[in-house]
Amino acid sequence: MYTEFTIEGRNPVLEALRSGRSVDKVFLLDGARDNALGTILKEAKAHPECKIKFVKKEQLDAMSETGKHQGAVAVCAAYDYAEVEDMLEAAARKNEAPFLILLDGIEDPHNLGAIIRTANLAGAHGVVIREDRAVSLTATVAKASAGAINYTPVAKVTNMTETIKKLKDAGMWFVCADMGGETMYRLDLTGPIGLVIGNEGKGVSQLVKKNCDMVASIPMKGDIDSLNASVAAGVLAFEIVRQRLAGKK
């Protein structure tokens, strides 16, 4: 069963943070100034991926299942996050050129789940998501991935542009999806590559696009001008697969 873990109580929340578990959010009682909550706040601040919110007792009461939250509730992702470096190491172990899918602000959990599923089937070594203004790994994401979340690592980064720059230094090339780009069939998408998919409404941010090596468009013949983000990811991912397979012949 896929669930998003809610941890209640001062000691449980503190131990969850100290254990290295992926904690998405910590809710603390607004106005409380005792040492125990201060320790939790300090520990939470040491985890850049953790969002801290100060809320009224009524909100904590509503979130609590036990009725014993003691002024602290933590929400953990359904699954632990990986590191980008782990994905590169996995590619090296398989003697494969790295293939990553990077998501620049995907907000719909169903899209994220579908993209993780596509990543698994296309042989990608991992999916990279943004920490801010983007969906995290939740029970809905896990369900939409149809189990792929168990096999495809997901990393969360604070700065997508900096991540791309570091991976370029490691020898990777990047292609982003955009309607104004070159038709994907005309691009060389072989070798160590990162596929960047943008936000459902805004697309890839200008700064991220500027740091990509290629901009790919998907040829379309219909009456509407765009594809769902997860569908676009699937089309481009399997064009990468096609080109890789063609290169092996």
C-alpha positions as CSV (number, residue, x, y, z in Angstrom):
1,M,0.0,0.0,0.0
2,Y,1.4,3.4,-1.0
3,T,1.1,6.0,1.8
4,E,2.5,9.4,2.7
5,F,3.9,9.0,6.2
6,T,2.7,11.4,8.9
7,I,4.8,11.4,12.0
8,E,3.5,13.0,15.2
9,G,5.1,14.0,18.5
10,R,8.2,15.8,19.4
11,N,10.6,12.8,19.8
12,P,9.3,10.9,16.7
13,V,9.6,14.0,14.5
14,L,13.1,14.8,15.9
15,E,14.3,11.2,15.4
16,A,12.9,11.1,11.8
17,L,15.0,14.2,11.0
18,R,18.1,12.8,12.7
19,S,17.8,9.4,11.0
20,G,18.2,10.9,7.5
21,R,14.7,10.0,6.4
22,S,13.3,12.2,3.6
23,V,11.1,14.7,5.4
24,D,9.2,17.0,3.1
25,K,7.5,19.2,5.7
26,V,7.6,19.9,9.4
27,F,4.6,21.7,11.0
28,L,5.3,23.4,14.3
29,L,3.0,25.1,16.8
30,D,3.1,28.8,16.1
31,G,4.2,30.8,19.1
32,A,5.7,27.9,21.0
33,R,9.2,28.7,22.4
34,D,10.2,25.6,24.5
35,N,13.5,23.9,24.1
36,A,12.1,20.7,22.5
37,L,10.4,22.5,19.6
38,G,13.5,24.7,19.3
39,T,15.6,21.6,18.8
40,I,13.3,20.3,16.1
41,L,13.4,23.6,14.3
42,K,17.2,23.6,14.4
43,E,17.4,20.1,13.0
44,A,14.8,20.8,10.3
45,K,16.8,23.9,9.2
46,A,19.8,21.6,8.7
47,H,17.8,19.7,6.0
48,P,17.5,22.1,2.9
49,E,14.8,19.9,1.3
50,C,12.5,20.2,4.4
51,K,9.9,22.9,4.4
52,I,9.1,24.4,7.8
53,K,5.6,25.8,8.6
54,F,4.3,27.4,11.7
55,V,0.6,26.8,12.2
56,K,-2.1,27.2,14.7
57,K,-3.1,24.4,17.1
58,E,-6.3,23.9,15.3
59,Q,-4.5,22.9,12.1
60,L,-2.2,20.5,14.0
61,D,-5.3,19.0,15.6
62,A,-6.9,18.4,12.2
63,M,-3.7,16.8,10.9
64,S,-3.2,14.5,13.9
65,E,-4.6,11.0,14.0
66,T,-3.5,10.2,17.5
67,G,-4.4,13.5,19.1
68,K,-1.0,13.6,20.7
69,H,1.0,15.8,18.3
70,Q,2.7,17.8,21.1
71,G,3.0,20.7,18.7
72,A,5.0,18.9,16.0
73,V,3.9,17.0,12.9
74,A,6.2,15.8,10.0
75,V,5.2,14.7,6.6
76,C,7.5,12.3,4.8
77,A,7.6,11.3,1.2
78,A,6.3,7.8,0.4
79,Y,9.7,6.8,-0.8
80,D,13.3,8.0,0.0
81,Y,15.0,10.2,-2.5
82,A,18.2,9.2,-4.3
83,E,21.3,11.2,-5.2
84,V,22.1,12.2,-8.8
85,E,25.5,10.7,-8.3
86,D,23.9,7.3,-7.6
87,M,22.3,7.5,-11.0
88,L,25.6,8.1,-12.7
89,E,27.1,5.2,-10.8
90,A,24.2,2.9,-11.8
91,A,24.8,3.8,-15.5
92,A,28.6,3.0,-15.1
93,R,27.9,-0.3,-13.5
94,K,25.7,-1.3,-16.5
95,N,28.3,0.1,-18.9
96,E,25.7,2.4,-20.3
97,A,25.8,6.1,-21.3
98,P,23.8,8.0,-18.6
99,F,20.2,8.8,-19.4
100,L,18.4,11.0,-17.0
101,I,15.0,12.8,-17.1
102,L,14.9,16.2,-15.4
103,L,11.6,17.8,-14.5
104,D,11.6,21.6,-14.3
105,G,8.6,22.2,-12.1
106,I,6.1,19.4,-12.7
107,E,3.2,20.1,-10.4
108,D,0.7,17.3,-11.2
109,P,1.4,14.1,-9.2
110,H,-0.2,12.0,-12.0
111,N,2.2,13.5,-14.5
112,L,5.2,12.8,-12.2
113,G,4.1,9.2,-11.7
114,A,3.5,8.6,-15.4
115,I,7.0,10.1,-16.2
116,I,8.6,7.8,-13.6
117,R,6.9,4.9,-15.3
118,T,8.1,6.0,-18.7
119,A,11.6,6.5,-17.3
120,N,11.7,2.9,-16.1
121,L,10.4,1.5,-19.4
122,A,12.8,3.6,-21.5
123,G,15.8,2.5,-19.4
124,A,16.5,5.9,-17.9
125,H,18.8,5.7,-14.9
126,G,16.8,8.2,-12.9
127,V,14.5,11.1,-12.6
128,V,15.5,14.5,-11.2
129,I,12.8,16.9,-9.7
130,R,13.0,20.4,-8.3
131,E,12.6,21.0,-4.6
132,D,10.5,24.1,-4.9
133,R,7.2,24.8,-6.7
134,A,7.0,21.1,-7.8
135,V,5.2,18.0,-6.6
136,S,7.2,15.6,-4.4
137,L,7.0,11.8,-4.1
138,T,3.5,11.2,-2.7
139,A,1.1,8.3,-2.5
140,T,-0.6,9.6,-5.7
141,V,2.7,9.7,-7.5
142,A,3.5,6.2,-6.4
143,K,0.2,4.8,-7.6
144,A,0.4,6.6,-11.0
145,S,3.9,5.1,-11.5
146,A,2.3,1.6,-11.6
147,G,5.2,0.3,-9.4
148,A,8.0,1.9,-11.3
149,I,8.9,4.1,-8.3
150,N,10.2,1.0,-6.7
151,Y,12.9,0.6,-9.4
152,T,13.6,4.0,-10.8
153,P,15.4,6.4,-8.4
154,V,14.2,10.0,-8.0
155,A,16.5,12.8,-6.8
156,K,15.3,16.2,-5.6
157,V,17.6,19.2,-6.2
158,T,17.5,22.8,-5.0
159,N,18.7,24.3,-8.3
160,M,18.1,22.6,-11.6
161,T,20.4,24.9,-13.5
162,E,23.3,24.2,-11.3
163,T,22.6,20.5,-11.5
164,I,22.6,20.7,-15.3
165,K,26.0,22.5,-15.2
166,K,27.6,19.9,-13.0
167,L,26.3,17.1,-15.1
168,K,27.6,18.9,-18.2
169,D,31.0,19.0,-16.6
170,A,30.7,15.3,-16.1
171,G,30.2,14.9,-19.9
172,M,26.4,14.9,-20.3
173,W,24.5,16.7,-23.0
174,F,21.0,18.2,-22.4
175,V,17.9,18.5,-24.6
176,C,14.8,20.3,-23.5
177,A,11.3,20.0,-24.9
178,D,9.8,23.1,-26.4
179,M,7.4,23.8,-29.3
180,G,9.9,26.3,-30.8
181,G,12.8,23.9,-31.0
182,E,14.2,21.7,-33.8
183,T,12.2,18.7,-34.8
184,M,13.4,15.8,-32.6
185,Y,14.1,13.5,-35.6
186,R,16.8,16.0,-36.8
187,L,18.7,15.9,-33.5
188,D,21.5,13.6,-32.4
189,L,20.1,12.3,-29.0
190,T,22.6,9.5,-28.5
191,G,25.4,9.4,-25.9
192,P,25.1,10.6,-22.3
193,I,22.0,12.7,-22.2
194,G,19.6,14.5,-20.0
195,L,16.0,15.1,-21.2
196,V,14.4,18.2,-19.6
197,I,10.6,18.5,-19.4
198,G,9.0,21.7,-18.2
199,N,6.1,22.8,-16.1
200,E,2.6,21.8,-17.4
201,G,1.7,25.4,-18.1
202,K,4.9,27.4,-18.4
203,G,7.2,24.9,-20.0
204,V,10.9,24.9,-19.4
205,S,12.1,28.1,-17.6
206,Q,14.3,30.4,-19.7
207,L,17.4,29.9,-17.5
208,V,17.2,26.2,-17.7
209,K,16.6,26.3,-21.5
210,K,19.6,28.5,-21.9
211,N,21.8,25.9,-20.3
212,C,20.5,23.1,-22.5
213,D,22.5,22.1,-25.6
214,M,19.5,21.3,-27.7
215,V,15.8,22.3,-27.9
216,A,13.6,19.6,-29.3
217,S,10.1,19.9,-30.7
218,I,7.6,17.0,-31.4
219,P,6.0,17.2,-34.8
220,M,2.2,17.5,-34.4
221,K,-0.6,17.5,-37.0
222,G,-3.7,18.1,-34.9
223,D,-5.7,21.1,-34.1
224,I,-4.3,21.8,-30.6
225,D,-0.8,23.0,-30.1
226,S,0.6,21.0,-27.2
227,L,0.9,17.6,-25.5
228,N,0.5,16.7,-21.9
229,A,3.8,16.9,-20.1
230,S,4.0,13.2,-19.4
231,V,3.1,12.3,-23.0
232,A,5.7,14.7,-24.3
233,A,8.3,13.0,-22.0
234,G,7.3,9.6,-23.3
235,V,7.6,10.6,-26.9
236,L,11.0,12.2,-26.5
237,A,12.3,9.4,-24.2
238,F,11.5,6.8,-26.7
239,E,13.1,8.8,-29.5
240,I,16.2,8.6,-27.4
241,V,15.7,4.9,-27.1
242,R,15.2,4.5,-30.8
243,Q,18.4,6.4,-31.6
244,R,20.4,4.4,-29.1
245,L,19.2,1.1,-30.5
246,A,19.9,2.4,-34.1
247,G,23.4,3.2,-33.0
248,K,24.1,-0.3,-31.9
249,K,23.4,-1.9,-35.3
